Amino acid sequence: MQPMKRNALDYINELLTYFPCVAITGVRQCGKTTLINQLPKTWKIFDLEKGSDFDIISRDADLFFRLNPEFIALDEAQLHPEVFPALRVAIDANRAKKGRFIITGSSSVDLLHSISESLAGRVAIVELSPLSVCEAFEQPQTQVYNLISNQKLYDEFQSLPLPTISLKQLHEYWLRGGYPELWTNKSKRFHKLWMQNYMQTYLSRDIMQLFPSLNKQKYRLFINMLGHLSGSIINYSQVARALGVSQPTVRDYFNIIDGTFIWRNIPAYEKNAKKRIVKHPKGYLRDSGILNHLLHLNSIDDVLAHPSMGHSWEAMVIENIIRNLKSNGVDFDYYYYRTGTGSEVDLILEGEFGLLPIEIKHSGNVKLRDLRGIQNFIKDYNCDYGIVISNIDKPLQINEKLINMPFSYF
C-alpha cells in the first residue's frame, strides 16, 4: 500500500533548499517516520528508539557526522540530547550547504529546548499533525488556503470548484479522528484497542519518561477531565480544585499536554480591546477521535447527541484550518475572542493576510441573529471581511463583509 501523501511534504522540501537542517515535530503516530521514509534513497534514516541506531550515534556523535556529512535523518532525536551540539558542529563545518539533515521528535518541550540551545538559526521547524480531512480521504487540498494567504478569498470564493468530500465523509472524519493507522485499518474493534493502547502508552512511557517526577495518578485524572473541558474556556483554579492540586500544577499539566501535541491552547485576543475581554485561554483536544474515545462515543449518532457536540465540531474545524495553514508554511497566529457580555468569535487568525475572524456552525441553516459576535468584531476591528463555516450546501455572501462557506471547502 502506498503511503498517504502529506500536504506538508512540499513545504519540507522547500525548506531543505534554504536550511541545512529541518526539524519535524508532532504527536506520536502522526506519520513523521512514514514521511521521512518517503525521502529519496540517497537519505539514510537512523531511529533513535532502535538500540543499534542509538549505539552507532551515541558512541561518538562528532565522528558519526564526519562519516555522514549529509542526507541523514534522525528519528526521535530528542532521545539523545547530546546529538544536537555535534549536529551544530557538523552544520557549521559546511554552513553554505543546504538540505543536509532532518530530525524528528515527538515532544516539542525537549526538542525545541535542544534546538534553541544548539541549532538556532541553522534549522527550520515544521509541525506535522495527524491527517487533515483532505489527507484522510486522499484528496488534494482546496484553493481556499492559497486564497486566504493571498488575500483573495472574499473576491473569488464563489468561483471555487465544488469540493469532492461529502458531508457523510466529514462526519466520518469527525468520529474517527486523523491518526493515519486508523485510516489504514477501519475496523471498529481495532479503533477501540488502538485508542486504549495509545493513551496508555502516552501516560506510561512518553509522559513518565519526559517528566519522571510527575504524579501519574493525578495526571491520569487530568486527562480524563479533558474530554469535558475540550472546547471550553479554561479556569485553572476550578480545574485545580477538582483535581485537588495547586493552580501552578494545573498550569504545568496544560503546558505538558499542549507541548506533547495532545491539546491545543488558544489564547484570548486582547489587542486594542474596545470592550471588556475574557482573558482566560480556551483549549481543546486536537484530535476528535481521542475526544470521542475519552467520552465513550462510538458512533456519529452518539457524537451528535452529546451535550458537547457543538464544541467538538468547532474544535475539529479549527484544528483542520490550523493544520492546513501550517502545512502551507503560512505565517500566522490564532486566538479566540469573547467579551464580558458574551459576544464571541470562535477563531481569530492574524498573519501576513491581515486579521480574519471565523465563526463555526454545525448547522446548515445559520441565522443572522446568531452572527452578532463576528459582525461586531468586524466593525470594531475594521476587518476586511469574516467567514462563517457551516454545513451550508454552497458558498453564500451574507452581507458586504461576511461570507458563509461549507466546511467541505476547508
C-alpha positions in Angstrom: 0.0 0.0 0.0 1.3 3.4 -1.0 1.8 5.8 2.0 -0.6 8.7 2.2 0.6 11.9 0.5 1.1 14.6 3.2 0.4 18.2 2.4 3.5 19.3 4.4 5.9 17.3 2.2 6.2 20.1 -0.4 6.8 22.7 2.3 9.5 20.5 3.9 11.2 20.0 0.5 11.1 23.8 0.0 12.7 24.4 3.4 15.5 21.9 2.6 16.5 24.3 -0.2 17.0 27.1 2.3 18.3 25.5 5.5 21.0 22.9 6.4 18.5 21.1 8.7 14.8 20.7 9.0 13.2 19.6 12.3 9.8 17.8 12.1 7.9 17.8 15.4 4.5 16.3 16.1 2.5 13.9 18.2 3.4 10.2 18.3 1.9 8.2 15.4 1.0 11.2 13.3 3.2 10.0 10.4 6.6 11.5 10.9 8.5 8.2 10.4 6.3 7.3 7.4 7.0 10.8 5.9 10.8 10.6 6.2 10.7 7.1 4.7 9.4 8.8 1.6 12.7 10.7 1.2 14.9 9.8 -1.9 17.1 6.7 -1.4 20.1 8.9 -1.1 19.0 9.6 2.5 20.0 7.3 5.4 17.5 7.1 8.3 18.5 6.4 11.9 15.8 5.7 14.5 17.0 6.7 18.0 14.4 4.4 19.5 16.2 1.4 17.9 19.0 0.3 20.2 21.5 -0.4 17.4 21.0 3.0 15.8 21.2 4.7 19.1 24.5 3.0 19.8 26.0 4.0 16.5 25.3 7.7 17.1 25.8 7.9 20.9 29.2 6.2 20.8 30.8 9.2 19.1 28.3 11.7 17.6 31.0 14.0 16.2 32.6 11.1 14.4 29.2 9.9 13.2 28.6 13.3 11.4 32.1 13.4 10.0 31.4 10.0 8.4 27.8 11.0 7.4 28.0 14.7 6.5 24.7 14.9 4.5 21.4 13.2 3.7 20.9 12.0 7.3 17.6 11.8 9.0 17.4 11.2 12.8 14.0 9.9 14.0 13.1 10.8 17.6 16.2 12.9 18.0 15.2 14.2 21.4 16.0 10.8 23.0 19.7 11.7 22.7 20.2 15.4 23.5 24.0 15.1 23.2 23.5 14.8 19.4 22.5 18.5 19.0 25.9 20.1 19.8 27.5 17.6 17.4 25.0 18.4 14.8 25.7 22.1 15.2 29.4 21.4 14.6 28.6 19.3 11.5 26.4 22.1 10.1 29.0 24.8 10.8 31.7 22.8 9.1 29.9 23.5 5.8 27.4 26.2 6.6 26.6 27.1 3.0 25.4 23.5 2.1 21.6 23.2 2.4 19.3 20.2 2.8 21.7 18.0 4.7 19.8 16.8 7.8 16.3 16.1 9.0 15.5 15.5 12.7 12.1 14.5 14.1 10.7 14.5 17.6 7.5 13.8 19.5 8.0 16.3 22.3 8.1 20.0 21.5 9.3 20.6 25.0 12.6 18.7 24.7 13.2 19.2 21.0 12.6 22.9 20.9 14.8 23.4 24.0 17.7 21.5 22.3 17.2 23.4 19.1 17.2 26.8 20.8 20.4 25.9 22.7 22.4 24.4 19.8 20.7 24.9 16.4 19.2 28.4 16.5 19.5 29.9 13.0 20.5 26.6 11.4 17.2 24.8 11.4 13.6 25.3 10.2 10.9 23.7 12.3 7.7 22.1 10.8 4.9 20.7 12.9 3.3 17.6 11.4 -0.1 16.7 12.7 -2.4 13.7 12.2 -4.3 13.7 8.9 -6.4 16.6 7.9 -9.8 15.9 6.2 -8.4 16.1 2.7 -5.4 13.9 3.6 -7.7 11.3 5.2 -9.7 10.9 2.0 -6.6 11.3 -0.2 -7.9 14.4 -1.9 -5.9 17.5 -2.9 -6.1 20.5 -0.7 -8.6 23.0 -2.0 -7.6 26.5 -3.1 -9.2 28.1 0.0 -5.9 28.3 1.9 -4.0 29.8 -1.0 -6.7 32.4 -1.5 -6.7 33.2 2.3 -2.9 33.7 2.4 -3.0 35.9 -0.8 -6.0 38.0 0.5 -8.2 36.9 -2.4 -10.8 34.6 -0.8 -13.5 37.3 -0.4 -13.3 38.2 -4.1 -13.0 34.7 -5.5 -14.9 32.4 -3.1 -17.9 31.9 -5.4 -15.7 30.7 -8.3 -14.1 27.9 -6.3 -14.7 24.4 -7.8 -17.1 22.2 -5.9 -15.2 20.1 -3.2 -15.1 16.3 -3.7 -15.5 15.4 0.0 -19.1 14.7 1.1 -21.0 15.7 4.2 -21.1 12.0 5.2 -17.3 11.8 4.9 -16.8 14.9 7.0 -18.8 13.2 9.8 -16.8 10.0 9.4 -13.6 12.0 9.9 -15.2 13.8 12.9 -15.9 10.4 14.6 -12.6 8.7 13.6 -10.1 11.5 14.0 -6.9 11.9 12.0 -4.4 9.3 13.1 -3.1 7.6 9.9 -3.2 4.0 11.3 -6.9 4.3 12.0 -7.5 5.1 8.3 -5.5 2.1 7.0 -7.5 -0.3 9.3 -11.1 0.9 9.8 -12.2 -1.9 12.0 -14.2 -0.6 15.0 -12.5 -3.2 17.2 -9.1 -2.1 16.1 -10.1 1.5 16.6 -11.1 0.9 20.2 -8.0 -1.2 21.0 -5.6 1.3 19.3 -7.0 4.2 21.2 -6.8 2.4 24.5 -3.2 1.4 23.9 -2.2 4.8 22.5 -3.4 6.7 25.6 -1.8 4.1 27.9 1.5 4.4 26.1 1.3 8.2 26.2 0.9 8.0 30.0 3.1 5.1 30.9 6.0 5.7 28.6 6.1 9.1 27.0 5.0 11.3 29.9 6.8 9.4 32.6 10.0 9.4 30.5 9.8 13.1 29.9 8.6 14.0 33.4 9.6 11.2 35.8 8.6 13.2 38.9 5.0 13.8 37.7 2.1 12.4 39.8 0.9 9.8 37.4 -2.4 9.3 39.1 -3.3 13.0 39.2 -2.2 13.4 35.6 -4.4 10.5 34.5 -7.4 12.1 36.2 -6.5 15.3 34.4 -6.6 13.6 31.0 -9.9 12.0 31.8 -11.2 15.5 32.6 -10.1 16.9 29.2 -13.0 15.3 27.4 -15.4 17.5 29.3 -13.1 20.6 29.1 -12.4 20.4 25.4 -13.7 23.4 23.5 -14.4 25.5 26.7 -12.7 28.5 28.3 -10.3 27.2 31.0 -10.5 28.3 34.6 -7.3 27.0 36.1 -8.5 27.4 39.7 -11.6 25.4 39.1 -9.6 22.5 37.5 -7.1 22.7 40.4 -9.9 22.3 43.0 -11.5 19.4 41.0 -8.1 17.6 40.9 -7.0 18.5 44.4 -3.8 20.1 43.3 -2.4 23.6 43.2 -3.1 26.1 40.4 0.5 26.2 39.2 0.4 22.4 39.0 -2.6 22.6 36.7 -0.9 25.2 34.5 2.0 22.8 34.3 -0.3 20.0 33.2 -1.8 22.1 30.5 1.7 23.1 29.3 2.7 19.4 29.2 -0.4 18.2 27.3 0.0 21.1 24.8 3.7 20.6 24.5 3.2 16.9 23.6 0.6 17.9 20.9 -2.4 16.3 22.5 -4.1 19.5 23.5 -4.1 23.0 21.8 -4.2 26.1 24.0 -6.0 29.0 22.2 -5.2 32.4 23.8 -7.7 35.2 24.0 -7.5 38.1 21.5 -6.8 41.1 23.6 -5.2 43.6 21.2 -6.6 47.1 21.0 -9.6 45.9 23.0 -12.5 48.3 23.0 -14.6 46.2 25.3 -14.1 44.2 28.5 -12.5 40.9 27.2 -12.5 37.4 28.8 -8.8 36.7 29.1 -8.8 33.0 30.2 -7.4 30.7 27.5 -9.6 28.4 25.6 -8.5 24.9 24.6 -9.4 21.6 23.0 -8.1 18.1 22.3 -6.5 18.3 18.9 -7.9 15.0 17.7 -11.6 14.4 17.6 -11.0 10.7 17.7 -9.3 11.0 21.1 -12.1 13.2 22.3 -14.7 10.7 21.3 -12.7 7.9 22.9 -12.5 9.7 26.2 -16.2 10.5 26.1 -17.1 6.9 25.1 -18.8 8.0 21.9 -18.7 5.1 19.5 -20.9 6.3 16.6 -21.8 9.5 14.9 -25.2 9.3 16.4 -23.5 9.3 19.9 -21.5 12.3 18.9 -24.4 14.3 17.6 -26.5 13.5 20.7 -23.8 14.5 23.2 -24.0 17.9 25.0 -20.5 18.9 23.9 -21.4 18.3 20.2 -21.1 22.0 19.3 -17.7 22.4 21.0 -16.5 19.2 19.4 -17.4 20.2 15.9 -15.9 23.7 16.4 -12.6 22.2 17.7 -12.4 19.8 14.7 -12.9 22.6 12.2 -10.4 24.9 13.9 -7.8 22.2 14.1 -8.2 21.4 10.4 -7.7 25.0 9.5 -4.6 25.4 11.6 -3.1 22.1 10.2 -3.7 23.1 6.6 -2.3 26.7 7.0 0.8 25.3 8.8 1.4 22.7 6.1 1.5 25.5 3.5 4.1 27.4 5.5 1.7 30.4 6.2 2.9 32.7 9.0 0.0 33.4 11.4 -1.2 33.4 15.0 -4.5 32.1 16.3 -6.9 33.3 19.0 -10.5 33.3 20.2 -12.5 36.3 21.2 -15.2 36.8 23.9 -16.4 39.9 25.6 -17.7 40.2 29.2 -21.2 40.4 27.7 -20.9 37.1 25.9 -20.2 38.4 22.3 -17.9 35.7 20.9 -15.9 34.7 17.8 -14.7 31.1 17.6 -11.4 31.7 15.8 -9.3 34.8 15.0 -6.4 34.4 12.5 -3.8 37.1 12.4 -0.9 36.9 9.9 0.5 38.1 6.7 -3.0 38.1 5.3 -4.3 40.5 7.9 -6.9 39.9 10.6 -9.6 37.3 9.8 -12.4 36.3 12.2 -14.1 33.0 11.6 -17.4 31.7 13.1 -18.1 28.0 13.1 -21.6 26.3 13.0 -22.5 22.7 12.5 -26.0 23.6 11.2 -26.5 24.3 7.5 -29.2 26.9 8.4 -27.4 29.8 10.0 -29.4 32.8 11.2 -28.1 36.4 11.0 -29.0 36.9 14.7 -26.5 34.2 15.6 -23.7 36.1 14.0 -23.7 39.3 16.0 -20.4 38.4 17.7 -18.5 38.2 14.4 -20.3 41.2 12.9 -19.4 43.3 16.0 -15.8 42.1 15.8 -15.5 43.0 12.1 -16.9 46.5 12.8 -14.8 47.1 16.0 -11.5 46.0 14.3 -12.3 47.2 10.8 -11.6 43.8 9.3 -11.8 43.4 5.5 -14.2 40.5 5.9 -15.1 37.5 8.0 -16.0 33.9 7.3 -18.8 31.7 8.7 -18.0 28.0 8.2 -21.1 25.8 8.3 -22.7 22.8 6.5 -24.5 25.0 4.0 -24.8 23.5 0.5 -22.8 26.1 -1.4 -21.0 29.4 -0.7 -23.1 32.4 0.1 -22.5 36.1 0.6 -24.3 37.1 3.8 -23.5 40.8 3.6 -20.8 43.2 2.3 -18.3 41.9 4.8 -19.4 38.3 5.7 -19.4 35.1 3.7 -20.7 31.7 4.6 -18.8 28.7 3.3 -19.3 24.9 3.6 -16.6 23.2 5.8 -16.0 20.8 2.9 -14.1 23.6 1.2 -11.6 23.7 4.1 
